[in-house]
Amino acid sequence: MKHQLSKIKPLDTVKALQAAEAELERPENTVGPVYVRAAPHDIVERLELFQPRRPGWGTRTLETSHVNNLKARIIRKGELDPPLVVKLAGRWTVVDGHHRLAAYAKAKHTAPIKCEWFAGTVREAMDASLSRNEKTHLRVDQGDKWEAAWLRTQLDWDGDGWTSSKQQVVTLTGCGEGTVAKMRQAFKRHYNYSRHGEHHAIGEKLHNTLGPDLRVHTWWKVNRVLLDLSPKEFDANEAAAKLSGQLTRKMTTKLSEDPEVTAQALWLYDRDTYPKLLEAMQQHLRSQLDAERAEVDQGGYGGLEDDD
């Protein structure tokens, strides 16, 4: 089943992970890296498993400038570093290397390329997809880090506690420890209220507002319930996420290819709104930077007790 990236929920990933583990073919030789050759166009994507970026609350899946730089390198020097792949149901699937494959496509490179065949489980491959983005210094926006941590809050829950520590999630995702603690408390309170009738104000609030299964909701949505955002604030964020998705689908990367052209196009589109747009963008930028600083400072648990 092909997933539309902006609509992928944690539950989609949970189900996809279970199915993929059954489809996984692992290399016989697990001592040292195993390399294979595959044509770039034969390598498929499973965005619900191996893509840490989500349009709507973080950046788009691909950074245009990086793809263009990689394309130029292919033309000058040939093959790039091997993408990381797994074999699912007989098909090579990219774990890490989405930008490289996009660059090969843009360069019209169709010959087989060297790929590294990941020897671990699908869950381990998911973690590798995220950690390798950090190592190659590709930006994973704060919102995407939150969602990655929220997904692992659910994947690692065993009905009583977590199979991973908060620090492991912090190290992997880059999400602050305070935020991970907040996620775990929210998920646990909701789970115990929904499954066992254990009364707690937070669990009851989340259940009444979002229903019996938090896996169908992003952290972006859950946190807004915890923060008691007004309907107006909530609607504005929903509208922004929807518009972001529409722009991504219709414009792909056009808006980010040349900021000067984009600025001029917006001026031609509606010059009367332009000053207000600039002011709103500056205000939003400040608020996002403040949120990232607060994350680093581990500020605030939102009234939830720390609990591992």
Secondary structure, 3 states (H helix, E strand, C coil): CCCCHHHCCHHHHHHHHHHHHHHEECCCCCCCCEEEEECHHHCECCHHHHCCCCECCECCCCCHHHHHHHHHHHHHHCCCCCCEEEEECCEEEEEECHHHHHHHHHCCCCCCEEEEECCCCHHHHHHHHHHHHHHCCCCCCHHHHHHHHHHHHHHCECCCCECCCHHHHHHHHCCCHHHHHHHHHHHHHHHHHHHHCCCCHHHHHHHHHHCCCHHHCCHHHHHHHHCCCCHHHHHHHHHHHHHHHHHHHHHCCHHHHCHHHHHHHHHHHCCCCHHHHHHHHHHHHHHHHHHHHHHHCCCCCCCCCCCC
